[in-house]
Amino acid sequence: MAKMRTVDVIVAILEKEGATEAFGLPGAAINPLYSAMKVHGGIRHTLARHVEGASHMADGYSRAKAGNIGVCLGTSGPAGTDMITGLYAAQADSIPLLCFTGQAPVAKLHKEDFQAVDIESIAKPLTKMAMTILEPGQVPGAVQKAFQLMRTGRPGPVLLDLPFDVQMAQIEFDIDSYEPLPVEKPRATRKQAEKALDMLTAAEKPLIVAGGGIINADASDKLVEFAEILNVPVVPTLMGWGAIPDDHRLSAGMVGLQTSHKYGNATFLESDFVIGIGNRWANRHTGTVEKYTEGRKFVHVDIEPTQIGRVFSPDFGIVSDAGLALDALIEVAKERKAAGTLPDYSAWAESAQEKRGRMQRKTHFDNVPMKPFRVYEEMNKAFGPDTTYVTTIGLSQIAGAQMLHVFGPRKWINAGQAGPLGWTGPAALGVVRGKPGETVVALSGDYDFQFMIEELAVGAQHQLPYIHVVVNNSYLGLIRQSQRGFEMDYHVSLAFENVNATGSEAAQGYGVDHIKVAEGLGCKAIRVEHPEDLGPAFEKARALMAEYKVPVVVEAILERVTNIAMGTELDNVVEFEDLAERREDAPTAIVALLD
């Protein structure tokens, strides 16, 4: 066997495990690992401007394609704590992410050495494993175990902390004899599939709730096949959006208090049975459990045993990988269809589509400053079914989820549970790494955009082109809307008279000049003030992106105050704008408004 530094071992294992995209920031305590990457040459590294940004880039890369695992690197102390938000976002949404931090030498760990912090203890609650490796000989096994854990059961992140002297130590290692550890996934039994189908077919108005576990299992085609065999409507969760294309005849819209459709909620409230596959019953989806569960039975399929019954106790629970569960369900459903024993749910499925053609939110507004709904209408026109959207939180995300269309898995990439402001930009860069040559469109409000705006320079330096739509009302809009119940509007406005601002009157009072900042970071940017100019702006953005190979920002100047539909219960979502009354009110709706 060859004798080599532990960092050379790590890099060799990364290549063999297929994790060859790294995002990070070098520093003294992690320089040995960087030196190994340089010597090896097989790991591509994207230099971030902030280590939190690097963690979101790695997260976005992991989400972009099935099987991807992004790697995040940082020096000791502050870099590790910077990664914590990235670990939280990945852990909350079941995303594999591998972080390495440099650390003080083992003998200095209890001496409060410069930039030494107990990152293992800090990261443990947010990872599947966090470990400070104290012995050089443990390095191969720790990295091997990390990959197994990230892929086993509910996916998630791992952090490995590397003391400097452990990185520099030499050990015997043979990469040719290294093999990844086996990954075990629970599988639904035939008996479980039969019982679930018995319960479903005993119902008059069943629904399938498709969660992010279906995306993680790369099982969207199986979901669609299962739904088509039964002719049963499908409700995707926010993390499962795209598991069934929005234009499929069985797509019933999303359900929830915020990122939902009026017709989706109406269909759900009529249902009498729900099978949830790979979902968490997140509170923004359910509202109160009492209202959500009233009058219907539930089957819950999840890969993680402790998720069954966590939010409420289902009538039947199945611990299984979503794809393997769908295999079993499809087998039984096909047999019953061939035997002619499946109920006819055609009328129920058609009623869900009828609601889509009747309960639509208006998008076509000509106001100046613009209403956000018109921006999403124009995005639907400009960006086709091949588009991948990236976003995180805020009124921009909520309205985007209500108005945009998604036509396939991993085409809506969203930090769903954690929702950290600033995630969108760096995550989009990671998605571009994972989907080279594809159309990637990020969506941010002004505050999300400003949180990690420096990462635009990464896109310019590494030529990672995408379009970043910024809906700018110079407001913390979601916070302002949530403060309505307290009868206040306190410290949420981001507006100020920028004495250095030049250009249009509309930009005055909106504070930060995003155009100048974006261009100063090496990108291209366009400001749009009138709705009729949005289409040409998106077309120009595509041309600039193709010519310069950099991120292109399209800033839409919005009215200062907009309230987006949301509520406290599925039957108590407040609509602040009039619903569409004519087809011209919602011209990009998937199902044309019924006159």
N, C-alpha and C positions, 0 to 999 in steps of 0.2 A: 504494500500500500504506500501511497505518497504521503509525505509529511507536508502540511500546509497550514497557513494561518486560518483561524476560525472564520474570519471574514471572507476568505476565498472559498471556504466550505459553504457559507451562506449563499454566496452568489451562484455557485454551482448548483445548489439545491433549488434556488429560485428558477433557474433556467429549466431544470428537469421537471419542476412542478408547473411550469408554464406561466409563471408570474414574471413577465419581462418588461413591464411598464412601471417605472418608479417616479415619484413626485416628491420633491423635498427641498431642503436647504442645508448645505454643508456647514460644518463647524468643527472646532477642535476635537470634541469628544466623539464625533462620528466619522472623522476623516479616514480612519483605517478602512471602514466599510466602503467609503467612496473610492479609496485607492484600489480596492479589490474590483469594484465595478469598472473602473477605468482599464485595469489590466485585462479583465475578462472580455469586455466589449460587447457582451450580448444583452445587457440590460439598458434600455433607453431611459434616460433621466430627463425630466422636465423640471427646470429650476423655477420654484415659486418665489413670490415676494414676501409671503407670510406663511408660517408653518400650518396655521389653521387652513389657509387656502390650499396648501399642498394636500392636507387630509381630505378636503372636499373634492379636489381633483381626482385623487385616488378612488374616492367613493363614487364619483360620477363615472369613472372608467369601469369600475366593477358593475355598475348598473347598466352600462351600455350594451352588453352582450352576454349571453349565457356562458358561464364558465370563467369569465374574467375575474381576476383578483388584483386589485390595485395595491401598490406598495407605497407607503409613506415613510420618509426618512427625515430625521431631525437630530440636532445635537442635544445635549443634556438639558435638564432643568426647564427653562421657559419653553423650549420646543416641545417637550413632552406635555406640558400643561396647555400649550396652544392646540395640541392635537385632540384634547378632550372633547371639544364640541364636535369634531369630526367623528370621533369614536361613538359619541352619543347618537348622532344622526344615523350612522351605519347600524348600530345595535338596535335602535328603535324600529328601523325598517327591514331588519333581517338581511343585511348586506355584508358579504365577506370583505374584509379590509385588513391588511397586514401592516402594522406600524413597527418601525425600529427606532429606538432612541439611543443615543450615545450616553454614557454615564461615567462618573468619576471612577477611578480604580477601586477595586474591591476593598482594599485596606483603608480607603478614605470615606467609605459610605457612612460611617457613624461620626465623622469629624466635621460635618457641616462644610464640606468642600465647596468651592465656587461653582455655582449653578448645579449643584447636586440636590436632587429632590427624590423622595420615595414615590416615584411615578407608578411603581407596581401597585401600591395601596390605593393611589388616586384612581387608577384606571380600572381596577378590578370590577367595580359595579357596572361598568359600561362595556365589558368585553367578555368573550367566552374563555379567555385566558390572558392574564397579565403576569409576566414573570421577569424578574431580574436574574439573569443567568450568571451564577457565581463561579461555576467551574467550566473551563474550556471544553472538557469532554462532553458536557451536556448540550453543547450548541447544536450538533446534528439532530439529536432526538427532539430538542425543543422546537426547532423549525419544522421538523417532520410532523410533530404533534399539532403544531399551529395549523398546518394545511388540513390535516384530518378534521380538526375541530371546526374550522371555517366552513367545511363542506358537509359536515355531519349534522343531521337534524335541522333545527332552525338555524340558518346561516347567521354569521355574525363576525365581528372584528376580533383581532388578537393584537396585543402589544408585547413585544420582546425588548427588554432593556439590556443594553450591552455595555458593561464596564470596559473602560479603555484597555486595561491589561488583559481582559478576556478576549477582546478583539485581536490583540497582538500576539496572543499565545499560539503555538503551533501544536497540531494534533495529527494523528494518523487518520486518513480518510480516503475512501475509494468511491468516487461518484458513480463509477460504472456498476457497482453492486447496490447502489441506493435505489429503493423503490418507494413510491408514495404508499402510505398506510391505507388499508381498505376503508371505504366509506359505506356505512350501513344506513339504510333508510327504512323506516317502518312501512309496511305494506298492508293495505286493507284486505281482509279476507273475503272470500266469496260470500260467506254467511253474513258478514257485515254489509256488503253491497246489496244482498238480497233484502235485508231488513230495511235499509235506507230506501230502496226502491218500493218496497211494500208501503212504507209510510208516505212517500211522495205520491204514489198512484192512488192512495186512499183519499187524497186531497182533491178539491175542485179547482183551486187556483194556486198551484205551486210556483215558487220562484227559485232560481239559482242565484246565490250571491257569490261572485267571483272575486277572490282576494289576491293579494300580492304573492301568496304562495304558489299560485298557478304560474305567474310570471317567473318566479325563482326556479320552478321545476321545468320551465320551458315546455309547458303543457297547454298552451293556448289552443292549439289545433284540436287537442283532445276535448277541451271544454266545449268548443263549438260543435264538435261531433256529438257529444253527449246531449247538448241542448237540442240539436236538430233531430236526433232520434226520438226524443220525448216531445218535441215541439213546445218547449217550456221557455218563457222569457228569462233573460239574464240581467241581473243588476251588478255591474262592476263596482267595487269599492274604488276609492281614490288611488290606492296602490295597485289595484287590479285593472285600472282603466286601460283599455287596449287589448285585454285578453279576448274580448269579442269586439270586432270592429263596430264603430258607431253606426255604420250604415247597414248592418246586418238586420234582417227582419225580426230577430229575436232579442235585439238589444233594447232594453226597456228604460235606459237612462240611469243616472246615479241617484242614490238616496242619501238624505242627510239633512243637517241643519244649515250647512253653508255650501260646500262643494256638491251641489245636487241640482236636480231638475224638478220642476213642479210636477211634470208627468211621471217621473220616477217615484216620487213620494206617493202620488195618487195610486199608482199601480201597487206599490208595496202595501199601502194601507188596505187595499182590497184583498190581498193574498191571505191564504189560510195555512200555508206551509212554506218553509224556507230551508233549503240545504245550503249551508255556507261552506265553501271549499277554500282552504288556505287563507282565511281572513281572521281578524282579531276582534271583531265587534267594537271598533273604535268609537269613542263617544261622539265625535263629530258626525259619524254615520248613523248612530242609533238614536241620539237624544236620550231621554230617560228610558231605562230598561222596561219599565212598566208599560209605557205606550208602545214601545217597539215590539214587545212580545205578546201583547194583548190579542187574543183571538187567533193565534197561529202556533203551530208546532215547529220545532227546530231540530235539524240534524247538523252537527258541527264536525267538519273534517279538518284536522290540523296535524302538522308534523311533530309539534311539541306537545307532549302529554299534559303539561301544566297549563296550557292555553285552554284546554277543554274545561268549561265551567268557571273560567277566571272572571268573566263579566256577568254571565248568567248561566244557569245550568240548562243545557239543551235536553231535549227529550231523548236524544241518542247521540253519543259521541264516538268518533272513529279517529284513532291516532294513525295517521298515514301521510306519507308524501303525497302532495296533491296529484301529481302525474300518475303515481301508482294507484291511488284511489280511483281516479278517472278510468284507468284501465279496467279495474274490476267492475265499476259501474256501467261502463260501455258494454262489456261482455254480457252482463245480465240483461241490460236494456235491449240489446240486439236480439237476444233469445226471445224475450217477451214480445218484441215487435213482430218477429217472425211467426210467433204463435198467435198473434192477434189479440194479445191480452193487455196492451197498453191503452189507457183512456185517450180520447181525442181532446186535445187541449187547443185546437185551432181557434175556437171562439175566444178563449182566454188570451192567447197570443195576439190575436187581431185587436182585442180591446186595448192592449198595451200600446200598440201602434196607433190606434185611434186617438189615444190620449196625447201621444207625441205630436199628432197633427192638430191638436186643439189647445194644448196648454203650453204655449211658447212665450218666452220673454222677448220683448221688443229689443232689437239691436240697432235699427236704422234711425239714428238721430243726426240732425244737421247742425246741432248747437256749436257755437264757438264762444269760449273755449269748449273743447270736445267732451262729450260723455264717453266713459271708457268702453261702453258696449259697442260703439261704432268701431273702435280700434280692433276689437276681436272679430267683428264682422269682416273687416278688411283683411285681417290676418287669415280668416277662412278662405277668402277669395285668392289671396296671394300665395299661400303655402298649401301644397297638395298632400295627398295621403302618405307620401314618403317622409314627411317632416317629423322630426323628433323634437318635442317641446321639453324645456327644462325650466323648473321654477321651484319656489319654496313656500312662502307664506305671505299673507297680506291680502288686502282687497284685490290686488292685481291677480293673485293666484285664485282666489275664490271666484271672482268674476270670470277669469279665464276658464276655470273648470266648468262654469255654467254655460259658457258661450262657444268655446273652441270644440274642435272635433279631433278624435284620435282613432286611427285606423289599424292599429296593430300593437303587439306587445313591445315593450321597451321604447315606445314612441311618446310616452308621457313619463318623464323622469322627474320625480318630485320628492323632496324631503318631507314625507307625509306626517310622521308623528312628532318629530323634534321641531321641524320648521324653523331652523336657525336663519335669521336675517344674514345676508351676505353669502349664503350657500350657492346661490344661483350661478353667479359668474364663474367661480372656479370649478364648480361641478360641470358646467357646460364645456369648459376646456378639457376636462377629463372625458366627457362624452365624445368630443371631437376626436380625441386620441383613440377612443374605442370604436368610432364609426367614421373612419377616414373617408372623405369624399361624399358623405351623406349630408343632407340639409338639417342643420341643428339651429333651432330658434329658442333663445332664452327669453323669459318674461319676468320683469321686475318692476316694482314700484320704486320711487326715488330713494327711499330709505334702504331697502334691500340692496339696491345698486351701489349706494355710497359705502355700504359697510366694508366691502373688500374690493373697492374700485381699482386698487393698485394692481390686481391680478390681470387687468386688461393688458398690461405690459408683457405678461407672460405669453398671451395669445399673439402679440405682435412679434416678440422675440423668436418664438418657436413656430410661427406661421400656422396658427390654429384658427382658421376662419369660421365664424358663425355670426348670426344676426342676433343682437341683443335689443329687444323692444323694451323701452323704459316708459311706462305710463306715469307721467310726472304731474302731480297736483301739489307738490311741495307740502305734503301732509303725511303724518302717520295715520293713514286713513282708517285702518282697522281699529286702532286704539281710539281714535276720535269717535268712531261709530259705537264702540263698546262703552264709551263714557257717556253716551246719551242717557243711559239709565241712571246716571249719577247727576244729571243736569249740569254738566260741565264740559268744557273744551279746554283742558288745562295742559299746557306744555306739550302739545302735539303738533302744532304748526311748524313747518320747517322753512317758512317763507321769511325772507329778509331782503331789504333793498341792497343789492350788491353794487357798490359804487364803481366797481370795475367792469360791470356787465356792459356789453355793447350788443347792437343788433336789434331784434324785433321788440316791439312794445310788449308782446305777450310774454316774453321771457323775463321782463322786469318784475321783480317781486317774487320770483320763483327761486331766488337764492343762488344755489350752486349752478355754474355754467357747465353742464355735463358735456357739451360739445367741445369746449376748450380742454377740459380735463381728459376726455377720451383721446383727442388728437395729440395732446401733450404726452400721452402714454403710448403713442405710436399707432393708434387705431384710426378708423374713419368714423364720422358721425354726421347725422342728419337730424335737424329739428323740424317737426311738423306741427302746424297750428290749425290747419283747416282739414276737415274730414275728407274732402275730395282729393287732397294731396297725399293721403296715406298710401294708396295703391302705387302711384309713381315713386314714392319714397322707398317702398319695399322692393320695387323693381330696380331702382338705383342701388339699393343696398346689396342686392345680389350681384350686380355688375362690379361694384367696388370690392366685394368679398372675393370674387373670382380674379380680379386684376391684382389686388395687393396681398391676398392670402392672410388677412388680418381680421379680427373681430370688427364688425360694423354696428354702431349704436344707432338705433332709430328712436328718437325721443318724441313722444306725443304729449303736447301740452294740454292737460285736462282742466276741466272746471275744478275749482278748489275743493268743493264739497260734493261728494256722491255717496249715497247709501246703497249698499248692495244687498240683495235679498238674503235674509237669514232669519233664524228664529230660535225658539226654545224647545219645540217639539216638531215631529214630522208633520203634524196637522196644524202647526202654528208658525209657519215660515212667512214672514212679513214681506210683501212685495211693495217696494217703494216706488216703482215705476209702473205705468200701465202695461198690461200684457199686450202682446201682438194681436191685432184685430184683422189685419189684411196680410197677404203674403209679402207685400212690400215692406212690412214692419220687421220681418225676420227673413230676409232673402237668402241667407246661407244656412237656414235650418235643414237638417237632414231629411225630415219629413215635411213636405210643403204644408203650410197652414191650411186647414180645411175651411173653405168659405161657407 
